[in-house]
Amino acid sequence: MPPVMSSSGTPPQDAAGSKDSTGQHAAVRYGPSLGLLASLFFMWGFITVINNTLLPHLRSVFDLNYTQTTLIESVWFIAYFVASIPSAKLIEKIGYQKSLVIGLLVMAAGALGMMLAASLPSYGVTLVMLFVIASGITLLQVAANPYVAVVGKPETASSRLNLVQAMNSAGTMLAPMFGAYLILGRSKGGTAASGTVLTQAERMADAQSVILPYGLVAVVLVILAVVIARFPLPAMGNATQRLAPEERARLSLWKHRNLVFGIPAIFIYLIAEIGVANLFVNFVSQPDIANLTQEQAGHYLTFLWGGMMIGRFLGSAIMQKIDAALVLAVFSIGAFVVMLIAVFTTGPAAMWALILVGLFHSIMFPTIFTLGIKGLGPLTEEGSGLLIMAIAGGALVVVQGWIADAYGLQSSFLLTAACELYILFYALWGAKPTGQTV
């Protein structure tokens, strides 16, 4: 098939294969840019996982049931659904670099708002500010993920995105320690035994423990925004540019099976990942599991996210040699098995099974994402926006909260096990590309 022409009438160049004046592959110029983008992956992973210690904290402060607690996280992921398309439009209008800066500043504003929410304290203001932070992260996701996926050889896109996403996992691994120490460790509810009932005065005092950590986060985000604004970030190239309307009308996203089934794969995977992470502290602190305080359980959460970091480094290396879809299938089977162990056993076996699912979840998002946009060519930007919008699946963690209230917290993880089976289906059949435009 001849190369698809861009809207300017010139054939696109492959980001990995084009040559510069010295004859070197242009991709070598992207090393510093990918390194800087890795810091963005780190920060949004860090801030997202602070929620895992924030939620049991807010459950104590506002005396929430599981449904109300997971509703907080649902608001966070609703932002992905609401903000994804506006983010894509903003990127189209002002470019990737300025959009990254705006995303960081929006996140910083939300972090400052969390300090206000803690000072009041206010459940409603907390929900609004978490929505603001998540909207900033959405803008970063829409910009950074496709950038990393297309700046190298297409056959190693999954490996490359897994490698950069490992920095995201580094942030998620450190965040529980940060949150356990500065939020749970400095609150009465976080250090008391499971089931302790706090007085109104103790709840109000606990709310103040959120001020310091979010203040520190806001400062780091502003500094990172200044660095990004001053960095010579190269353009993504012509291969992913939007087409002229008459050219675009001849192409359809819905002819690409890997994208059509990839969108629900991202949606369903997020239900699994967020359900495990958000209910981990409450699960581990139960008397028949590990009988820990919330602060102690928060430290074990580090192992869950550490497994995701290790898995992404391993996955990146493995996918240099083995087909990404096959690796995804093997990891989904592993995740299904350990979830059944977490549901049907008790004590340390159940706790470590839930921790181990982090290792198997590690490669799922970046691998599904790169398989989903494979072969989209000039439709890559649109397809990426739809895949990022599917992160809104995390909002349905409230369903798991309802199941936990109705049938028990441990039984609720059967929902997670069911999600792993869809990922297996996607890896074995749904990810096979059709209708390629390049």
N, C-alpha and C positions, 0 to 999 in steps of 0.2 A: 504493500500500500504506500503511495507517495506521502510525504510528510504533510500534516495538516498545516495550512497557512494561518498565521496570526492575523489579527485585525489590520495590521499595517501592511499585509501582503507579502511579508518575508517569512521564509521557513524558519521554524523554531530551532534553536540549538539545544543539544542535550547538555545539561549543567555539568555532567561528569566528563563528557567527551569532547567539548570544545577546547580549542587550543589558544593560548595567548601568544604574544609576540616572541617569546622564548621557546615556543613549542611544547611547553609544559601543559598538562591538563589543568583547565581552569578551576577544577574542584579543589586544588591545593590551596587556593586563596580563601577557602571557606573555613579553614581550621580555626582561626581566632574567633570568627563569628559564631561557629558552633559552640566553642568554649564559653563565649559570653551568653549565648542562648541557654546553655546548660544551667547557668545561674538562675535564669527565669524558671526553668523546670524545677530547680531546687526550691525556690521561694514559694511557688504556688502549691507544690507538694507539702511544704512545711506548714503553710497557713491552712490548707484544707484539713490536715490531720490534727491540727490543734483542736479542731471540732471534736475529735474523738475523746479528748479529755474535757473539753468545754461542755459537752452534752451531759455527762454524769454530774458535772458541777451544776449546770442549770437545772437538772432534774431535782437536785437537792435544794437549791436556792428557791425555786418556784414551786416545789412539791408537785412535780409532773408525773403522770403515768407514762408507760412506754409509748403509747400512741402520740401523746403530746410531745414527748422527747424526740421521737423520730420525725415529727412534723417540722421541727426546727431544721433538720437536715433536708427535708423535702423542700423547704423554702430556698435553701442554698442551691439545690439542683434545678429548681424551677427557673432560676436565673439563667442557666445554660439554654433553656428553651426560649426564654424571652429575649436574651441578649445576642444569640448567635447570628441571626440574620442582620440586625443592626451593626454588629461587629464586622461582618463581611462587607457591608455597604461602606462603613467607615474606612476599612482598609483599602477598598477600591478607590475611595475619594482622596485620602491623604497619604496612603502608602503604609508599608509595614512598620518602618522605624518609628514614625510619629505615633502610630497606633499602639505600639509596645509601650512607649512613654506614657501615653494617656491611660493605658490599662494599669500600669504601675501606680500612677497618681490616684486613679479611682480606688484601687485597693488601699492605698494609704489613707484616703479620706474615710473609707469604711472602717479601718482600724482605729482611727481617731474617734469615729462615731461609737465604736464599741466601748471606748473609755467613758463616753457620755452615758451610754446605756447602763454601765456598771455604777456610775455615780448616782443615778436616779433612785434605785435601779428600776429598769423597765423591760418587761418581756417583749412588748411590742416594738420598742426601739431596737432591741437586740435582733429581732427578726429582720427589721428593715436594714440594719447595718450589715448583717450577714449577707443579705441579698446584694447590697452594694459591692462588698468584697468579691462575691462570686461573679458579679457582672464584669468586674475588672479582670478576673482570672479567665473568664470566657473570651474576652478580647485577646488575651495573651495566647490562649489555646488555639483560637482560629488562625492567628498569625504564625505562631511558632511551629506547630506540628507539621503542616504542609511544607514549610520552609525546609525543615530537617529532612523530610521525606524525599524531596526532589533535587537537593543539591549534590547528590552523588549518583553512583550507578544504580539503576532501577532494581537490579537483582539483589543488591545489598541494602535496600531501603529499610526492610524490617530490622536487620542487624543494626543499622545506624540509629534508627529511632529508639530501639531498645537500649542502645548504649547511652544515648542522651537522657532517656527516661530513667536510667539508673541514677542520675543525679536527682531526679524527682523523688526516687525512692530513698536517696540519702536524706532528703529533707523530711520525708515521711517517717524515717527511722529516728531522726533527732527530735522531731516535734513532740512525741510522747514524753521524752525525758524533760524537755522544756516545759510542757504543760503540766506534767506530774509534779515538778518541783515548784513552779511559779504560780500554778492555779490550784491544783488539788492539794499540794503539800503545804500551802499557806491558808487553807480553809478548814473549818471545823468538819464540814461534810466529807471532805476528801480524806481526812485522817481518822475519822470515827469508824467503828465497826459497822458491818453491813446491817441495815435495818434500824440504825439509830435515828430517832426523831429529833430534829433541830427546833429550837425556839425561833420565834420571829426575829429577835435581835441577832441570833447567830446567823440566820439566813442573810440578813442585811449586811452583816460584817463580811460574810463570805463573798458577797457580790463584788466587794472592792478588790478582791484578789485578781480580777481580770485587768485592772487598769495598767499595771506595770508591764505585763507581757505584750499587750497590744500597743502600748506606747513604744516599746523597743522595735516591734515589727514595723510600725509606721515610719520610724527613722530610717531603717534599713531600706524600705521600699523607695523612699524619696531619694536616697543616695544612689540606688540602682537605676532609678529613672534618669538622673543626671548623667550617669555613665553611659547608658544606652543612647541618650540624646546626642552625646558627643562622639560616639563611636562610628567609624565609616562602615556601616553595614551594607554589603553589596545587595543588588537587586536579585530576585529569584530567576530572572531570565524570561525569554519569550514563550517557553514551552507550556507554561501554565496560565498565560494571559487569557482574559475573556475574549471571546470572538465577537465580531460584528453581528448585529441582530439577524441578518439574512444567513450568515454562516452558522450561527448558533441554532437556528430553526431546523437545520438538517441533522442535528445530533440530539440524542436523548440519553439522559442519565439512566433512565429506567430499562435500557437495554443491557446494562452492566449488572449481571447477576451478583458479582462480588460486592457491588455497592448496595444493591437492593436488600440482600440478606445481611450485609455488614452493618447497616443502620440499626436493625433490631438486635444484632449481636452486641454492639456497643451498649445499647439501651439495657439489654438483659444483663450483660456483664457488670454494669454499674450497680444494678440492684444487688448482685452478689457481693461485690467488693465493699460497697458502703454498708450493707447490712452486717457483714462480719466486723468491720472496723468500728462501727458506731455502737454495737451491742457487746463488743469484746469485754470492756471493763465490767459491765454488769454481769456478764456470763461468768467470767473468771472469779469474781468476788462472791459467787453463790457458795453456801456452805458445802454442798455436795460436789463442787467442782474443785476449787482451790482454797476457798474460805479466806480470801485476802481483803484488805481494805482497798478502797478505790485508788488510793495513791500507789499502793504496791502493785495492783493490777495494771495501772498506767505504765509502770516500768516494763511489765511483760509485753505490753503493746509494742514496745521497741523491737522485740524479736519478730513480731508479725511483719512489720515494715522492713526490718533488716533482711528478712527472707525475700521480700520483693526486690530489694536492691541486689542481693546476691543472684537471684534468679535472672534478673535482667542482664547482668554482666555475663553470666553463663549462657543465657539465651542468645546474646549478641554474638558470642564466639561460636556457638553451635550452628547458628543460622548462616555463618560464612560457608558451611559445608553441607548442611542438611536443609531441605525445603521447609520454609517457614510454616506452611499449612500443616505439615506432618508434625512439627514440633508443637504447634498449637494443639493438635489432637491429643498428643501424649500428655501434655500438661493439663488439659481439661479432664482426662480420665483420672489423673492423680488428684485433682481438686475434688472430683465427685467422691472418690474413695475416702479421703480424709474428712469430708463433711459428714458422711455416714457414720464414721467413727465418733465425731464430735456429738452427733445426735444420740447415738445409741449406747454410749459408755459414760462413765462418770469419773471424777477424780482427775489426776494428772494426765491420763490418757486422753480425756476429752479436751483438756486445756491445750495440750501440745498438738493435738490434731487441728484445733482451730488456729493455732499459731502457724502450723505447717502449710495451711492453705495459702498463706502469703507467698510462699515459694512458688506454688503452682499458678497463682493469679498473676505473677510478676510480668510475664510476657504478653498477657492477653490483650490489654488495651493497645499498646504500640503495634503488635502484630496484626490485630484485626484492622486497625486504622490503615496500615500500609497495604494490606491485602485488599481493603475496601476501595482504595483510590488507584489501584494498579490498572493501568491501561486507560485511564480517563483522559489523558492528554490535556487539551485545553479546557476540559470540564473539571480539572482537578480542584480548582478553587471552590466551585459550587459543591462538588462532592464532599470536600473537606468540611465545608460549613454544615452540611447535613449530618455528617458523622459527629461533629462537635456538638450539634444540637441534641444528638441522641444521648449525650452525657446526662441529659435531663432524666434519664432512667433512674438515676440515683434518688430522685424525688419519691419513687415508689417504695423506698425503704419504709415508708409509713405503713405499707401493707404488712411488712414483717413485724412492725411494732404492734399492729392490730392482732396478728397471729400470736405474738408473744403474750399479749394481754388475755386472749381468749383460750389458748391451748398450752401456754407455757413457753418460756424463753428458749429452752433447748429444742423443743419441737419446731420452733419457728425457722430453724436453720435447714429444714427440709426444703424450704423455698430456695435457699442458696444451692442445694444439691440439684434441684431441677434446672436452675439457670446454667449449671455446668454442662448439662446434657445438650442444651441448645448450642453452646460454644463448640461442642464436639461435632454436632451436625454441620455447623458452619465450616469448620476446619476440613471435614471430609468431603463436603459437596458444595455448600453455599459459596465458598471462597474461590471457586474455579472461575476465572475471568471469561466473560462473553462480550461481544460487541466492542472490542478494543478499537480505539481511535488512533493509537500510535503503534 
